[in-house]
Amino acid sequence: MTQPKQSTIIVNGTEHEWPEKEIVYQQVVNLAYDGNPPTGENITFNVAYFKGQSDQEGFLGPNSKPLHVRDGMEFRVKHSTRS
């Protein structure tokens, strides 16, 4: 049986091997913070992506549809505190 192709994605400058065809917001946030993102009722995350399908760029939110992963795709994740 053939192993599924993994894609290399870059999250906040760190390469990660991603075995799935799609990725969702919470998975990107978890990768950005090594599975331990900051928590609290006022913490929000901004997830931007680059080099998507057809060189797409955009933002991924908690209610976004799963995003198709492309080898070399980049994500930038920042957290902020709402006041």
C-alpha positions as CSV (number, residue, x, y, z in Angstrom):
1,M,0.0,0.0,0.0
2,T,1.3,3.4,-0.9
3,Q,1.8,6.0,1.8
4,P,-0.2,9.2,1.3
5,K,2.0,12.1,0.2
6,Q,2.8,14.5,3.0
7,S,3.1,18.3,2.3
8,T,5.5,20.6,4.0
9,I,3.8,23.6,5.4
10,I,5.4,26.5,7.2
11,V,3.8,27.9,10.4
12,N,5.4,31.0,11.9
13,G,8.7,30.1,10.2
14,T,8.8,26.5,11.3
15,E,8.4,23.6,8.8
16,H,5.8,20.9,9.6
17,E,5.0,17.8,7.7
18,W,1.3,17.6,7.1
19,P,-0.2,14.2,6.1
20,E,-3.7,15.4,5.2
21,K,-5.1,17.1,2.1
22,E,-6.9,19.8,4.2
23,I,-6.3,21.8,7.4
24,V,-8.6,23.8,9.6
25,Y,-8.1,26.9,11.8
26,Q,-7.6,25.0,15.1
27,Q,-5.0,22.7,13.6
28,V,-2.9,25.6,12.4
29,V,-3.2,27.3,15.8
30,N,-2.1,24.1,17.5
31,L,0.9,23.8,15.2
32,A,1.9,27.4,15.9
33,Y,2.0,26.9,19.6
34,D,3.2,23.3,19.7
35,G,-0.2,22.0,20.8
36,N,-0.4,24.5,23.8
37,P,-1.9,27.7,22.5
38,P,-2.6,30.5,25.1
39,T,-6.1,30.2,26.5
40,G,-8.6,32.6,28.1
41,E,-11.9,34.2,27.2
42,N,-10.2,37.3,25.7
43,I,-7.6,35.5,23.6
44,T,-8.1,35.5,19.8
45,F,-6.0,34.3,17.0
46,N,-5.4,35.8,13.6
47,V,-4.4,33.2,11.0
48,A,-3.1,34.4,7.6
49,Y,-2.1,32.0,4.8
50,F,0.1,32.5,1.7
51,K,1.0,30.3,-1.3
52,G,-2.3,28.4,-1.3
53,Q,-4.0,26.9,-4.3
54,S,-3.3,29.1,-7.3
55,D,-1.1,31.3,-5.0
56,Q,-4.1,32.2,-3.0
57,E,-3.7,34.4,0.1
58,G,-6.2,35.0,2.8
59,F,-7.3,34.5,6.4
60,L,-8.5,31.4,8.1
61,G,-11.1,31.8,11.0
62,P,-12.7,29.4,13.5
63,N,-15.8,29.1,11.2
64,S,-13.9,28.8,7.9
65,K,-14.2,25.8,5.6
66,P,-11.2,23.5,5.6
67,L,-8.4,24.8,3.5
68,H,-6.8,22.7,0.8
69,V,-3.1,22.2,1.7
70,R,-0.4,22.8,-0.9
71,D,3.3,21.9,-0.4
72,G,5.2,25.0,0.7
73,M,2.1,26.8,2.0
74,E,2.8,29.3,4.7
75,F,0.8,30.4,7.7
76,R,1.3,33.2,10.1
77,V,-0.5,33.0,13.5
78,K,-0.7,35.8,16.0
79,H,-2.6,36.0,19.2
80,S,-4.1,39.0,20.8
81,T,-6.1,39.9,23.9
82,R,-9.4,41.6,23.4
83,S,-10.1,44.4,25.9
